[in-house]
Amino acid sequence: MCYTIQLLCSLSLFFLTQANVHHHTACSTVGSLEGIIDSLSSTVEELTDLAKQRIAKLEGPICSEHDVSHFTTPISTNATQIKKRTSLPEDCTSIYQQVNQTSGIHKIWPHFLNHPISVYCDMETLGGGWTVIQRRGDFGNPVENFYQTWTAYKTGFGNLTREFWLGNDIIFALTNQNNMVLRIDLEDMEGEQRYAEYDEFLVQSEMELYKMSYKTYRGDAGDSLSTHNNMMFTTRDRDNDKWEQNCATTYKGGWWYNKCHHSNLNGLYLGGSHEEFAVGINWYHWKGHKYSLKKSEMKIRPVGFVSRKEPQK
């Protein structure tokens, strides 16, 4: 194939040279060049088909093996598995639109994953349709450890009915298949609740170090994500922040740290006021750096979602 392309290119150059030297042969040269262009077009089509075949054979999973709470299934190219993929919803909004409006664990198959996953769907908050990507709370012992490695945050960890991080690969897949809004629900130890919403929330792939971005904020919790906008993800073993030290090791979490944070929702679960600076589940613009929240929940759904329910805050 490479030899064919080289030959065609050499012939093209030859005819162009002849056209410059022998003007009286210009017409015949044009005709020859048209034939070469047709041959090149055909060759490019063949190469394109070959590339698609190779990609199909080499395509690997975007995500590694997931935590048992996600119940992942390896992909198959047989007809049964293809039919299963097309029948599964892509997120919790799709489940909602199929008239299943019950909060709980559901199975979905996002576009950019090659296996189905289980997720927790919130069908109550502000009309429902939310795919939950993170939850913190007091669920008794054992307390989930969020001071995890890059690989753990990549694939996800925890229990979907308690505390968990869904996984950066999955968050990438979900936020790249639709224009998403992120909602963060917060609660302090006294039961007071606040929220923050971010339009056009996007997490890029691992190649881009799970860079996070959004466009606009609204809510009553204060915008404690603004300093993290357009930042890469950092864990205790992968330092991608802008501080001379590793923010994750200092503040005991995994997050889109800058230098370092105004929010630390994957920090230590300390249950209210704490002495050590900024190591808890902090949301600076509401409770500062020395108060660890009782609950946090991060969830996403497509921008423009229309609920069939009466809205709830």
C-alpha positions as CSV (number, residue, x, y, z in Angstrom):
1,M,0.0,0.0,0.0
2,C,2.8,2.4,0.9
3,Y,4.6,1.6,-2.4
4,T,1.4,2.3,-4.3
5,I,1.1,5.8,-2.7
6,Q,4.8,6.6,-3.4
7,L,4.3,5.5,-7.0
8,L,1.2,7.7,-7.5
9,C,3.0,10.7,-5.9
10,S,6.0,10.2,-8.2
11,L,3.8,10.1,-11.2
12,S,2.0,13.3,-10.1
13,L,5.3,15.1,-9.8
14,F,6.4,13.8,-13.2
15,F,3.3,15.0,-14.9
16,L,3.5,18.4,-13.2
17,T,7.1,18.8,-14.4
18,Q,6.2,17.8,-18.0
19,A,3.4,20.4,-17.9
20,N,5.8,23.2,-17.1
21,V,8.3,22.2,-19.8
22,H,6.0,21.2,-22.6
23,H,3.1,23.6,-22.7
24,H,1.6,22.0,-25.8
25,T,0.9,18.8,-23.8
26,A,-1.0,20.6,-21.0
27,C,-4.3,19.2,-21.9
28,S,-3.2,15.6,-21.9
29,T,-1.3,16.3,-18.7
30,V,-4.5,17.5,-17.0
31,G,-6.3,14.4,-18.1
32,S,-3.5,12.2,-16.6
33,L,-3.6,14.1,-13.4
34,E,-7.3,13.6,-13.1
35,G,-6.8,9.9,-13.4
36,I,-4.1,10.0,-10.7
37,I,-6.5,11.9,-8.3
38,D,-9.2,9.3,-8.9
39,S,-6.6,6.6,-8.0
40,L,-5.4,8.4,-4.9
41,S,-9.1,8.9,-3.7
42,S,-9.7,5.2,-4.1
43,T,-6.4,4.4,-2.2
44,V,-7.4,6.8,0.6
45,E,-10.8,5.1,0.9
46,E,-9.1,1.7,1.2
47,L,-6.7,3.0,3.8
48,T,-9.6,4.4,5.8
49,D,-11.5,1.1,5.7
50,L,-8.3,-0.7,6.8
51,A,-7.8,1.8,9.7
52,K,-11.3,1.3,10.9
53,Q,-10.9,-2.5,10.9
54,R,-7.6,-2.2,12.9
55,I,-9.2,0.2,15.4
56,A,-12.1,-2.2,15.9
57,K,-9.7,-5.0,16.7
58,L,-7.4,-3.0,18.9
59,E,-10.1,-1.1,20.8
60,G,-9.6,-1.7,24.5
61,P,-11.6,-0.7,27.6
62,I,-11.6,2.9,28.6
63,C,-11.9,1.8,32.2
64,S,-10.0,-0.7,34.2
65,E,-11.8,-3.4,36.2
66,H,-14.2,-1.6,38.5
67,D,-15.0,-1.8,42.2
68,V,-17.4,-4.6,42.9
69,S,-20.1,-2.1,43.7
70,H,-20.2,-1.1,40.0
71,F,-20.8,-4.6,38.6
72,T,-19.1,-4.1,35.3
73,T,-19.3,-6.5,32.5
74,P,-16.6,-7.1,29.8
75,I,-17.6,-6.1,26.3
76,S,-18.4,-8.7,23.6
77,T,-18.8,-8.1,19.9
78,N,-21.5,-10.8,19.5
79,A,-25.1,-9.8,18.5
80,T,-26.5,-10.4,21.9
81,Q,-24.1,-8.0,23.6
82,I,-24.6,-5.4,20.9
83,K,-28.4,-5.6,21.3
84,K,-27.9,-5.3,25.1
85,R,-25.9,-2.1,24.6
86,T,-28.5,-0.5,22.5
87,S,-31.3,-1.4,24.9
88,L,-29.5,0.0,28.0
89,P,-29.9,3.7,28.9
90,E,-26.9,6.0,28.7
91,D,-27.5,7.7,32.1
92,C,-30.1,8.3,34.8
93,T,-31.9,10.9,32.7
94,S,-32.6,8.2,30.1
95,I,-33.9,5.9,32.8
96,Y,-36.2,8.7,34.0
97,Q,-37.5,9.3,30.5
98,Q,-38.3,5.6,30.3
99,V,-40.8,6.3,33.1
100,N,-38.7,4.7,35.8
101,Q,-38.6,7.4,38.4
102,T,-37.4,5.4,41.4
103,S,-34.2,6.5,43.1
104,G,-31.7,3.7,43.6
105,I,-29.1,1.6,41.7
106,H,-29.7,1.2,38.0
107,K,-27.6,-0.2,35.1
108,I,-26.5,2.1,32.3
109,W,-24.1,2.0,29.3
110,P,-22.5,5.4,28.6
111,H,-21.4,6.0,25.0
112,F,-17.7,6.1,25.7
113,L,-17.4,2.9,27.8
114,N,-17.3,-0.6,26.4
115,H,-19.1,-2.2,29.2
116,P,-22.3,-1.4,31.3
117,I,-22.0,-0.1,34.8
118,S,-24.2,0.3,37.8
119,V,-24.9,3.8,39.1
120,Y,-27.0,5.5,41.8
121,C,-29.9,7.6,40.3
122,D,-31.4,10.5,42.2
123,M,-35.0,10.8,40.9
124,E,-36.1,13.3,43.6
125,T,-33.9,16.3,43.8
126,L,-35.2,19.2,41.6
127,G,-37.3,16.8,39.5
128,G,-34.8,13.9,39.3
129,G,-32.8,12.4,36.5
130,W,-29.4,12.8,38.3
131,T,-26.5,10.4,38.0
132,V,-24.7,10.6,41.3
133,I,-20.9,10.6,40.9
134,Q,-19.9,11.2,44.6
135,R,-21.4,10.9,48.0
136,R,-20.1,11.6,51.5
137,G,-22.0,11.0,54.7
138,D,-22.2,9.4,58.1
139,F,-23.0,5.7,57.4
140,G,-21.3,4.4,60.5
141,N,-18.2,2.1,60.4
142,P,-16.2,1.4,58.5
143,V,-15.7,4.9,57.2
144,E,-14.8,4.9,53.5
145,N,-11.2,6.0,52.8
146,F,-11.0,8.8,50.2
147,Y,-7.3,9.3,50.5
148,Q,-6.7,7.1,47.5
149,T,-4.4,6.5,44.6
150,W,-4.7,7.7,41.0
151,T,-5.8,4.2,39.9
152,A,-8.5,4.1,42.6
153,Y,-9.9,7.5,41.5
154,K,-9.6,6.4,37.9
155,T,-11.8,3.3,38.3
156,G,-13.9,4.3,41.3
157,F,-14.3,3.0,44.8
158,G,-16.8,2.7,47.6
159,N,-20.4,1.5,47.9
160,L,-23.2,3.0,45.8
161,T,-25.6,2.9,48.7
162,R,-23.2,4.7,51.0
163,E,-20.0,6.7,50.3
164,F,-18.3,6.4,46.9
165,W,-16.5,8.0,44.0
166,L,-17.9,6.8,40.7
167,G,-14.6,6.9,38.9
168,N,-12.9,9.5,36.7
169,D,-13.1,7.3,33.6
170,I,-16.8,7.1,34.0
171,I,-17.2,10.8,34.8
172,F,-15.3,11.5,31.6
173,A,-17.6,9.3,29.6
174,L,-20.8,10.7,31.1
175,T,-19.8,14.4,30.8
176,N,-18.6,13.9,27.1
177,Q,-21.8,12.3,25.8
178,N,-24.1,15.3,26.7
179,N,-23.8,18.9,27.8
180,M,-24.0,18.4,31.6
181,V,-24.9,20.4,34.7
182,L,-23.2,19.5,37.9
183,R,-25.2,19.9,41.2
184,I,-23.5,19.7,44.6
185,D,-25.7,19.2,47.6
186,L,-24.2,20.0,51.0
187,E,-25.3,19.6,54.6
188,D,-23.7,20.6,57.8
189,M,-23.8,18.9,61.2
190,E,-26.8,21.0,62.3
191,G,-28.9,19.9,59.3
192,E,-28.7,23.1,57.3
193,Q,-28.5,22.5,53.6
194,R,-26.9,24.5,50.7
195,Y,-26.4,23.7,47.0
196,A,-24.2,24.8,44.0
197,E,-24.8,24.2,40.3
198,Y,-22.4,24.4,37.4
199,D,-23.5,24.5,33.8
200,E,-21.4,22.8,31.1
201,F,-19.5,20.7,33.6
202,L,-16.9,18.7,31.7
203,V,-14.1,16.3,32.7
204,Q,-11.6,15.3,30.1
205,S,-9.9,12.0,29.6
206,E,-6.9,10.5,31.5
207,M,-4.7,11.7,28.7
208,E,-5.6,15.3,29.7
209,L,-5.3,14.3,33.4
210,Y,-9.0,14.5,33.9
211,K,-9.0,18.3,33.5
212,M,-12.3,19.8,34.8
213,S,-14.1,22.8,33.5
214,Y,-17.5,24.5,33.7
215,K,-19.1,27.7,32.5
216,T,-21.5,29.3,35.0
217,Y,-22.4,29.0,38.7
218,R,-25.6,29.4,40.6
219,G,-26.7,28.4,44.1
220,D,-26.6,29.5,47.8
221,A,-23.5,27.7,48.9
222,G,-21.0,30.1,47.4
223,D,-18.8,29.3,44.5
224,S,-16.0,27.2,46.0
225,L,-15.2,25.5,42.7
226,S,-14.1,28.6,40.9
227,T,-10.4,28.3,41.8
228,H,-10.5,24.7,40.6
229,N,-11.9,25.5,37.2
230,N,-9.6,24.2,34.3
231,M,-7.5,22.2,36.8
232,M,-6.2,18.7,36.4
233,F,-6.9,16.0,39.0
234,T,-4.4,15.3,41.7
235,T,-4.0,12.3,44.0
236,R,-1.4,11.4,46.6
237,D,0.7,9.6,44.0
238,R,0.1,11.9,41.0
239,D,0.8,15.6,41.6
240,N,-0.8,17.7,38.9
241,D,-1.6,20.9,40.9
242,K,0.2,24.2,40.8
243,W,1.6,24.2,44.3
244,E,5.3,23.4,45.0
245,Q,4.1,20.5,47.2
246,N,1.4,17.9,46.6
247,C,-2.0,19.3,47.7
248,A,-3.5,15.8,47.9
249,T,-0.9,14.5,50.4
250,T,-1.2,17.7,52.5
251,Y,-5.0,18.0,52.5
252,K,-5.8,14.2,52.5
253,G,-7.9,13.8,49.4
254,G,-8.1,13.6,45.6
255,W,-9.4,16.6,43.7
256,W,-8.9,19.2,41.1
257,Y,-6.5,21.1,43.3
258,N,-5.0,24.4,42.3
259,K,-2.7,25.9,45.0
260,C,-4.4,24.4,46.9
261,H,-8.2,24.5,47.5
262,H,-11.5,26.3,48.3
263,S,-13.3,22.9,48.1
264,N,-12.1,19.5,49.3
265,L,-15.2,17.2,49.1
266,N,-13.0,14.1,49.1
267,G,-11.1,15.1,52.3
268,L,-11.2,13.4,55.7
269,Y,-14.6,12.8,57.3
270,L,-14.2,14.8,60.5
271,G,-17.8,15.7,61.4
272,G,-17.9,19.4,62.0
273,S,-15.3,21.9,63.3
274,H,-11.6,20.7,63.3
275,E,-8.3,22.1,64.3
276,E,-6.1,21.0,61.4
277,F,-6.3,23.4,58.4
278,A,-8.3,22.4,55.3
279,V,-8.1,18.6,55.6
280,G,-11.8,17.9,56.0
281,I,-14.8,17.9,53.7
282,N,-14.5,21.6,53.2
283,W,-16.6,24.1,51.2
284,Y,-14.8,27.4,51.9
285,H,-17.4,29.9,50.8
286,W,-19.9,28.4,53.2
287,K,-18.1,27.0,56.2
288,G,-14.4,27.9,55.7
289,H,-11.4,25.7,55.9
290,K,-11.9,24.3,59.4
291,Y,-15.3,22.8,59.2
292,S,-15.9,19.3,57.8
293,L,-19.4,18.8,56.3
294,K,-21.8,16.1,57.3
295,K,-22.9,15.3,53.8
296,S,-22.0,16.0,50.2
297,E,-23.4,14.7,47.0
298,M,-22.2,15.4,43.5
299,K,-24.6,14.6,40.6
300,I,-25.0,15.3,36.9
301,R,-27.7,15.5,34.3
302,P,-28.1,17.0,30.8
303,V,-28.6,20.8,30.6
304,G,-32.2,21.5,29.6
305,F,-33.6,18.5,31.4
306,V,-37.4,18.7,31.8
307,S,-38.9,17.0,34.8
308,R,-42.4,15.4,34.9
309,K,-42.4,15.9,38.7
310,E,-43.0,18.9,40.9
311,P,-39.6,20.4,41.5
312,Q,-37.9,19.9,44.8
313,K,-34.9,21.7,46.1
